[in-house]
Amino acid sequence: MAASKDLLQMDLYALLGVRADAAVKDIKKGYRQKALTCHPDKNPDNPQAADRFHQLSQALEVLTDGAARAAYDKLRKAKEAAVKRTQKLDDKRKKVKLDLEARERDAYVTTEEEIHVTRTLEQEIIRLREEGSRQLEEQQRLIREQIKAEMNQKLGGKSGGSGAGDEVSAKLKLKWKCKKDDETRAGYSEEVLRSLLQKYGKVLNILISSKKKGSAIVEFDTFKAADLAVKNEAGFLNNPLKVSWLDPPPPSLMQENAKVTSNFSSHSAPPQGSVRSERDFESLVMMKMRQAAERQKLIEQLQQEDEDSNS
């Protein structure tokens, strides 16, 4: 399938709202922010939104593939060089050139170099279509999950259906205080959240809300790991995390928690002679101390990174 002429004429970096030297992770972030506003699931009756979403998806495909991005950058530089050459022409020659371009409206490349890099980019885009873009599929999956999570939040945390295909997953809601204009999200970036949570078990996904500041969805590999995070994680001392279940946990886990609660109803005053209760209480205190030390170490690392970046 031939590449769209409209795509080749677009500024793909501007379309995603990123710099021309942006890293791949920033390109993905820009795509998610733009694509969420025009996703077909959110705009089922708006064909313009669907067209925009398709353009964003094409841009992501090109800019997250090394060979395709290199070809696009060459075409972009060739076009910029052609613009500079045109600007240097005197008024008479410029008028002749503009008249010629008006008669050849469909001819948007003017040099052999532009023709060559355009064909190269078209070939790379065709290859992406044939192979399928893993980066695009992954980002669109994350967007679908974020849209579903936002819909679940609007419904009070309940899943939207009751069919046999609806399964409870080990997902948690995270909330913290964050000002609307705080681009750092009060220090809770995806990397920071993963550092805080991965000690409880494998973290599969972290989706930070682009609309609600101070909100995220986290998916663990196991319910046990998620349960430990709900019970123990408090985040930064100066801005605590509120951790809760996105969906109700399995009944078996709730029964286990109820049994543990009944066995250890009073940690502060264990029965005399109850060695096991005393040891469990000491273990709980030590775990809390280790968590506090880890959080303080993470805060110091973030502060040091800020100082290094400002120096």
C-alpha positions as a Markdown table, in Angstrom:
| # | Residue | x | y | z |
|---|---|---|---|---|
| 1 | Met | 0.0 | 0.0 | 0.0 |
| 2 | Ala | 1.5 | 3.4 | -1.0 |
| 3 | Ala | 2.2 | 5.9 | 1.7 |
| 4 | Ser | -0.3 | 8.7 | 2.1 |
| 5 | Lys | 0.9 | 12.0 | 0.4 |
| 6 | Asp | -0.7 | 13.9 | 3.3 |
| 7 | Leu | 1.4 | 12.0 | 5.8 |
| 8 | Leu | 4.6 | 12.8 | 3.9 |
| 9 | Gln | 3.7 | 16.5 | 3.9 |
| 10 | Met | 3.0 | 16.7 | 7.6 |
| 11 | Asp | 5.3 | 17.7 | 10.4 |
| 12 | Leu | 5.0 | 14.5 | 12.4 |
| 13 | Tyr | 6.8 | 15.9 | 15.4 |
| 14 | Ala | 4.4 | 18.9 | 15.6 |
| 15 | Leu | 1.5 | 16.5 | 15.2 |
| 16 | Leu | 2.5 | 14.6 | 18.3 |
| 17 | Gly | 3.5 | 17.8 | 20.1 |
| 18 | Val | 7.2 | 16.8 | 20.6 |
| 19 | Arg | 10.6 | 18.2 | 19.6 |
| 20 | Ala | 12.4 | 16.9 | 16.6 |
| 21 | Asp | 15.1 | 15.4 | 18.9 |
| 22 | Ala | 12.6 | 13.8 | 21.3 |
| 23 | Ala | 13.4 | 10.4 | 22.7 |
| 24 | Val | 11.2 | 7.4 | 21.9 |
| 25 | Lys | 9.6 | 7.5 | 25.4 |
| 26 | Asp | 8.6 | 11.2 | 24.9 |
| 27 | Ile | 7.2 | 10.4 | 21.5 |
| 28 | Lys | 5.0 | 7.6 | 23.0 |
| 29 | Lys | 3.9 | 10.0 | 25.8 |
| 30 | Gly | 3.0 | 12.7 | 23.3 |
| 31 | Tyr | 1.0 | 10.1 | 21.2 |
| 32 | Arg | -0.9 | 8.9 | 24.3 |
| 33 | Gln | -1.9 | 12.4 | 25.3 |
| 34 | Lys | -3.1 | 13.4 | 21.8 |
| 35 | Ala | -4.7 | 10.1 | 21.0 |
| 36 | Leu | -6.8 | 9.9 | 24.1 |
| 37 | Thr | -8.7 | 13.0 | 23.1 |
| 38 | Cys | -9.7 | 11.7 | 19.7 |
| 39 | His | -9.9 | 7.9 | 20.3 |
| 40 | Pro | -12.8 | 6.3 | 18.4 |
| 41 | Asp | -14.2 | 4.8 | 21.6 |
| 42 | Lys | -14.6 | 8.3 | 23.0 |
| 43 | Asn | -15.8 | 9.9 | 19.7 |
| 44 | Pro | -18.0 | 7.2 | 18.0 |
| 45 | Asp | -20.0 | 9.7 | 16.0 |
| 46 | Asn | -17.1 | 12.1 | 15.0 |
| 47 | Pro | -15.4 | 11.0 | 11.7 |
| 48 | Gln | -12.9 | 13.9 | 12.0 |
| 49 | Ala | -11.7 | 12.5 | 15.4 |
| 50 | Ala | -11.2 | 9.1 | 13.8 |
| 51 | Asp | -9.2 | 10.6 | 11.0 |
| 52 | Arg | -7.0 | 12.5 | 13.5 |
| 53 | Phe | -6.5 | 9.3 | 15.5 |
| 54 | His | -5.4 | 7.5 | 12.3 |
| 55 | Gln | -2.9 | 10.3 | 11.5 |
| 56 | Leu | -1.5 | 10.1 | 15.1 |
| 57 | Ser | -1.1 | 6.4 | 14.8 |
| 58 | Gln | 0.8 | 6.7 | 11.5 |
| 59 | Ala | 3.1 | 9.3 | 13.0 |
| 60 | Leu | 3.8 | 7.0 | 16.0 |
| 61 | Glu | 4.6 | 4.1 | 13.6 |
| 62 | Val | 7.2 | 6.2 | 11.7 |
| 63 | Leu | 8.8 | 7.9 | 14.6 |
| 64 | Thr | 9.3 | 4.8 | 16.8 |
| 65 | Asp | 10.9 | 2.8 | 14.0 |
| 66 | Gly | 14.6 | 3.6 | 13.6 |
| 67 | Ala | 14.8 | 3.2 | 9.8 |
| 68 | Ala | 11.5 | 4.9 | 9.1 |
| 69 | Arg | 12.3 | 7.8 | 11.4 |
| 70 | Ala | 15.8 | 8.3 | 9.8 |
| 71 | Ala | 14.1 | 8.4 | 6.3 |
| 72 | Tyr | 11.5 | 10.9 | 7.5 |
| 73 | Asp | 14.2 | 13.1 | 9.1 |
| 74 | Lys | 16.2 | 13.1 | 5.8 |
| 75 | Leu | 13.0 | 14.2 | 3.9 |
| 76 | Arg | 12.3 | 16.8 | 6.5 |
| 77 | Lys | 15.8 | 18.3 | 6.3 |
| 78 | Ala | 15.6 | 18.2 | 2.5 |
| 79 | Lys | 12.4 | 20.2 | 2.6 |
| 80 | Glu | 13.8 | 22.7 | 5.1 |
| 81 | Ala | 16.9 | 23.2 | 2.8 |
| 82 | Ala | 14.6 | 23.7 | -0.2 |
| 83 | Val | 12.6 | 26.4 | 1.8 |
| 84 | Lys | 15.9 | 28.2 | 2.7 |
| 85 | Arg | 17.0 | 28.1 | -1.0 |
| 86 | Thr | 13.6 | 29.6 | -2.0 |
| 87 | Gln | 13.9 | 32.3 | 0.5 |
| 88 | Lys | 17.3 | 33.4 | -0.9 |
| 89 | Leu | 15.9 | 33.9 | -4.4 |
| 90 | Asp | 15.3 | 37.4 | -5.6 |
| 91 | Asp | 11.7 | 38.6 | -6.0 |
| 92 | Lys | 11.6 | 37.9 | -9.7 |
| 93 | Arg | 13.0 | 34.4 | -9.6 |
| 94 | Lys | 10.8 | 33.7 | -6.6 |
| 95 | Lys | 7.7 | 34.7 | -8.4 |
| 96 | Val | 8.6 | 32.5 | -11.3 |
| 97 | Lys | 9.1 | 29.6 | -9.0 |
| 98 | Leu | 5.8 | 30.2 | -7.2 |
| 99 | Asp | 4.0 | 30.4 | -10.5 |
| 100 | Leu | 5.5 | 27.0 | -11.5 |
| 101 | Glu | 4.5 | 25.4 | -8.2 |
| 102 | Ala | 1.0 | 26.7 | -8.6 |
| 103 | Arg | 0.7 | 24.9 | -12.0 |
| 104 | Glu | 2.1 | 21.8 | -10.5 |
| 105 | Arg | 0.1 | 21.6 | -7.3 |
| 106 | Asp | 0.6 | 17.9 | -6.8 |
| 107 | Ala | 4.4 | 18.0 | -7.3 |
| 108 | Tyr | 5.6 | 18.7 | -3.8 |
| 109 | Val | 9.2 | 17.6 | -4.2 |
| 110 | Thr | 11.6 | 19.8 | -6.2 |
| 111 | Thr | 15.0 | 18.2 | -6.1 |
| 112 | Glu | 16.5 | 14.7 | -6.8 |
| 113 | Glu | 17.4 | 14.4 | -3.1 |
| 114 | Glu | 13.8 | 15.0 | -2.0 |
| 115 | Ile | 12.6 | 12.5 | -4.5 |
| 116 | His | 15.1 | 9.9 | -3.3 |
| 117 | Val | 14.3 | 10.4 | 0.5 |
| 118 | Thr | 10.6 | 10.4 | -0.2 |
| 119 | Arg | 10.7 | 7.1 | -1.9 |
| 120 | Thr | 12.9 | 5.7 | 0.9 |
| 121 | Leu | 10.3 | 6.9 | 3.5 |
| 122 | Glu | 7.5 | 5.4 | 1.4 |
| 123 | Gln | 9.2 | 2.0 | 1.4 |
| 124 | Glu | 9.8 | 2.1 | 5.1 |
| 125 | Ile | 6.1 | 2.9 | 5.7 |
| 126 | Ile | 5.0 | 0.1 | 3.4 |
| 127 | Arg | 7.3 | -2.2 | 5.4 |
| 128 | Leu | 5.7 | -1.1 | 8.7 |
| 129 | Arg | 2.3 | -1.8 | 7.3 |
| 130 | Glu | 3.3 | -5.3 | 6.2 |
| 131 | Glu | 5.1 | -6.2 | 9.4 |
| 132 | Gly | 2.8 | -4.5 | 11.8 |
| 133 | Ser | 4.1 | -1.9 | 14.3 |
| 134 | Arg | 4.7 | -3.4 | 17.7 |
| 135 | Gln | 5.1 | 0.1 | 19.2 |
| 136 | Leu | 1.8 | 1.2 | 17.9 |
| 137 | Glu | 0.0 | -1.9 | 19.1 |
| 138 | Glu | 1.4 | -1.5 | 22.6 |
| 139 | Gln | 0.6 | 2.2 | 22.9 |
| 140 | Gln | -3.0 | 1.6 | 21.6 |
| 141 | Arg | -3.4 | -1.2 | 24.1 |
| 142 | Leu | -2.3 | 1.1 | 26.9 |
| 143 | Ile | -4.7 | 3.8 | 25.7 |
| 144 | Arg | -7.6 | 1.3 | 25.6 |
| 145 | Glu | -6.8 | 0.2 | 29.2 |
| 146 | Gln | -6.6 | 3.8 | 30.4 |
| 147 | Ile | -9.9 | 4.7 | 28.8 |
| 148 | Lys | -11.5 | 1.6 | 30.5 |
| 149 | Ala | -9.9 | 2.6 | 33.8 |
| 150 | Glu | -11.3 | 6.1 | 33.5 |
| 151 | Met | -14.7 | 4.8 | 32.7 |
| 152 | Asn | -14.5 | 2.5 | 35.7 |
| 153 | Gln | -13.6 | 5.4 | 37.9 |
| 154 | Lys | -16.7 | 7.3 | 36.7 |
| 155 | Leu | -18.8 | 4.3 | 37.5 |
| 156 | Gly | -17.4 | 4.2 | 41.0 |
| 157 | Gly | -14.8 | 1.5 | 40.4 |
| 158 | Lys | -17.2 | -1.1 | 39.1 |
| 159 | Ser | -16.6 | -3.0 | 35.8 |
| 160 | Gly | -18.9 | -2.0 | 33.0 |
| 161 | Gly | -20.3 | -5.5 | 32.3 |
| 162 | Ser | -21.4 | -8.7 | 33.9 |
| 163 | Gly | -20.7 | -11.2 | 31.1 |
| 164 | Ala | -18.6 | -14.3 | 31.5 |
| 165 | Gly | -15.6 | -12.6 | 29.9 |
| 166 | Asp | -15.3 | -10.0 | 32.6 |
| 167 | Glu | -12.5 | -11.1 | 35.0 |
| 168 | Val | -11.3 | -9.5 | 38.2 |
| 169 | Ser | -7.6 | -8.4 | 37.8 |
| 170 | Ala | -5.0 | -7.4 | 40.3 |
| 171 | Lys | -5.3 | -3.7 | 39.7 |
| 172 | Leu | -5.1 | -0.9 | 42.2 |
| 173 | Lys | -6.0 | 2.8 | 42.2 |
| 174 | Leu | -3.4 | 5.3 | 43.4 |
| 175 | Lys | -4.2 | 8.9 | 44.4 |
| 176 | Trp | -2.1 | 11.7 | 45.8 |
| 177 | Lys | -2.1 | 15.5 | 46.1 |
| 178 | Cys | -1.0 | 17.2 | 42.9 |
| 179 | Lys | -1.6 | 20.7 | 41.6 |
| 180 | Lys | -3.1 | 21.0 | 38.1 |
| 181 | Asp | -0.1 | 22.9 | 36.7 |
| 182 | Asp | 2.5 | 20.6 | 38.2 |
| 183 | Glu | 4.3 | 18.9 | 35.3 |
| 184 | Thr | 6.3 | 16.7 | 37.7 |
| 185 | Arg | 3.1 | 15.2 | 39.2 |
| 186 | Ala | 4.3 | 16.0 | 42.7 |
| 187 | Gly | 7.3 | 13.7 | 42.2 |
| 188 | Tyr | 5.2 | 10.6 | 41.4 |
| 189 | Ser | 6.5 | 9.7 | 37.9 |
| 190 | Glu | 6.0 | 6.2 | 36.4 |
| 191 | Glu | 9.6 | 5.4 | 37.3 |
| 192 | Val | 9.1 | 6.5 | 41.0 |
| 193 | Leu | 5.9 | 4.6 | 41.3 |
| 194 | Arg | 7.5 | 1.4 | 39.9 |
| 195 | Ser | 10.4 | 1.8 | 42.3 |
| 196 | Leu | 8.0 | 2.1 | 45.3 |
| 197 | Leu | 5.7 | -0.8 | 44.2 |
| 198 | Gln | 7.9 | -3.5 | 42.7 |
| 199 | Lys | 9.2 | -4.6 | 46.1 |
| 200 | Tyr | 5.8 | -6.2 | 46.7 |
| 201 | Gly | 5.9 | -8.2 | 43.4 |
| 202 | Lys | 6.0 | -7.9 | 39.6 |
| 203 | Val | 4.4 | -4.8 | 38.3 |
| 204 | Leu | 2.8 | -5.4 | 34.8 |
| 205 | Asn | 1.5 | -1.9 | 34.0 |
| 206 | Ile | 1.4 | 1.6 | 35.4 |
| 207 | Leu | -1.1 | 4.0 | 33.8 |
| 208 | Ile | -0.9 | 7.6 | 35.0 |
| 209 | Ser | -4.0 | 9.6 | 34.2 |
| 210 | Ser | -3.5 | 12.4 | 31.7 |
| 211 | Lys | -6.7 | 14.2 | 32.9 |
| 212 | Lys | -6.8 | 13.8 | 36.6 |
| 213 | Lys | -3.6 | 15.0 | 38.2 |
| 214 | Gly | -2.5 | 12.8 | 41.1 |
| 215 | Ser | -4.2 | 9.6 | 39.8 |
| 216 | Ala | -2.9 | 6.3 | 38.4 |
| 217 | Ile | -3.8 | 2.7 | 37.8 |
| 218 | Val | -1.3 | -0.1 | 38.7 |
| 219 | Glu | -1.6 | -3.8 | 37.6 |
| 220 | Phe | 0.3 | -6.4 | 39.6 |
| 221 | Asp | 1.2 | -9.9 | 38.4 |
| 222 | Thr | -0.5 | -11.5 | 41.5 |
| 223 | Phe | -3.3 | -10.6 | 43.9 |
| 224 | Lys | -0.9 | -11.3 | 46.8 |
| 225 | Ala | 1.5 | -8.6 | 45.6 |
| 226 | Ala | -1.4 | -6.1 | 45.1 |
| 227 | Asp | -2.7 | -6.9 | 48.6 |
| 228 | Leu | 0.7 | -6.2 | 50.2 |
| 229 | Ala | 0.8 | -2.9 | 48.4 |
| 230 | Val | -2.7 | -1.9 | 49.6 |
| 231 | Lys | -1.8 | -2.8 | 53.2 |
| 232 | Asn | 1.7 | -1.3 | 53.4 |
| 233 | Glu | 2.5 | 1.3 | 50.8 |
| 234 | Ala | 2.2 | 4.9 | 51.9 |
| 235 | Gly | 4.4 | 6.7 | 49.4 |
| 236 | Phe | 6.3 | 9.9 | 50.3 |
| 237 | Leu | 6.0 | 11.1 | 53.9 |
| 238 | Asn | 5.2 | 14.7 | 52.8 |
| 239 | Asn | 2.6 | 13.6 | 50.2 |
| 240 | Pro | 1.2 | 10.1 | 51.0 |
| 241 | Leu | -0.3 | 7.7 | 48.5 |
| 242 | Lys | -3.8 | 6.5 | 48.9 |
| 243 | Val | -3.8 | 2.9 | 47.6 |
| 244 | Ser | -7.0 | 0.9 | 47.0 |
| 245 | Trp | -8.5 | -1.8 | 44.9 |
| 246 | Leu | -9.8 | -0.9 | 41.4 |
| 247 | Asp | -12.1 | -3.9 | 41.5 |
| 248 | Pro | -13.1 | -5.9 | 44.6 |
| 249 | Pro | -10.4 | -8.6 | 45.3 |
| 250 | Pro | -11.2 | -12.3 | 45.1 |
| 251 | Pro | -13.4 | -13.6 | 47.9 |
| 252 | Ser | -10.6 | -16.1 | 48.9 |
| 253 | Leu | -8.2 | -13.2 | 49.5 |
| 254 | Met | -10.9 | -11.3 | 51.6 |
| 255 | Gln | -11.5 | -14.3 | 53.7 |
| 256 | Glu | -7.7 | -14.7 | 54.3 |
| 257 | Asn | -7.4 | -11.1 | 55.3 |
| 258 | Ala | -10.4 | -11.4 | 57.7 |
| 259 | Lys | -8.7 | -14.5 | 59.3 |
| 260 | Val | -5.4 | -12.7 | 59.8 |
| 261 | Thr | -7.2 | -9.6 | 61.2 |
| 262 | Ser | -9.0 | -11.8 | 63.8 |
| 263 | Asn | -5.7 | -13.5 | 64.8 |
| 264 | Phe | -3.8 | -10.2 | 65.2 |
| 265 | Ser | -6.5 | -7.8 | 66.4 |
| 266 | Ser | -4.1 | -6.0 | 68.8 |
| 267 | His | -0.5 | -5.6 | 67.8 |
| 268 | Ser | 0.3 | -3.2 | 70.6 |
| 269 | Ala | -0.5 | -5.6 | 73.4 |
| 270 | Pro | 0.0 | -9.2 | 72.5 |
| 271 | Pro | -1.1 | -11.8 | 75.1 |
| 272 | Gln | 1.6 | -12.8 | 77.7 |
| 273 | Gly | 3.5 | -15.9 | 76.6 |
| 274 | Ser | 2.4 | -15.5 | 72.9 |
| 275 | Val | 5.8 | -15.7 | 71.3 |
| 276 | Arg | 4.4 | -15.9 | 67.8 |
| 277 | Ser | 2.3 | -12.7 | 68.2 |
| 278 | Glu | 5.3 | -10.8 | 69.5 |
| 279 | Arg | 7.5 | -12.0 | 66.5 |
| 280 | Asp | 4.8 | -11.0 | 64.0 |
| 281 | Phe | 4.5 | -7.6 | 65.6 |
| 282 | Glu | 8.3 | -7.1 | 65.5 |
| 283 | Ser | 8.3 | -8.2 | 61.8 |
| 284 | Leu | 5.6 | -5.7 | 61.0 |
| 285 | Val | 7.6 | -2.9 | 62.7 |
| 286 | Met | 10.8 | -3.8 | 60.9 |
| 287 | Met | 9.0 | -3.9 | 57.6 |
| 288 | Lys | 7.5 | -0.4 | 58.2 |
| 289 | Met | 11.0 | 0.9 | 59.1 |
| 290 | Arg | 12.5 | -0.6 | 55.9 |
| 291 | Gln | 9.8 | 1.0 | 53.8 |
| 292 | Ala | 10.4 | 4.4 | 55.4 |
| 293 | Ala | 14.1 | 4.1 | 54.8 |
| 294 | Glu | 13.5 | 3.1 | 51.1 |
| 295 | Arg | 11.2 | 6.1 | 50.6 |
| 296 | Gln | 13.7 | 8.5 | 52.2 |
| 297 | Lys | 16.5 | 7.1 | 50.0 |
| 298 | Leu | 14.3 | 7.5 | 46.9 |
| 299 | Ile | 13.5 | 11.1 | 47.9 |
| 300 | Glu | 17.2 | 11.9 | 48.3 |
| 301 | Gln | 18.0 | 10.4 | 44.9 |
| 302 | Leu | 15.3 | 12.6 | 43.3 |
| 303 | Gln | 16.6 | 15.7 | 45.0 |
| 304 | Gln | 20.2 | 14.8 | 43.9 |
| 305 | Glu | 19.0 | 14.4 | 40.3 |
| 306 | Asp | 17.2 | 17.8 | 40.5 |
| 307 | Glu | 20.4 | 19.4 | 41.8 |
| 308 | Asp | 22.5 | 17.8 | 39.0 |
| 309 | Ser | 20.1 | 18.9 | 36.3 |
| 310 | Asn | 20.1 | 22.5 | 37.6 |
| 311 | Ser | 23.9 | 22.7 | 37.9 |
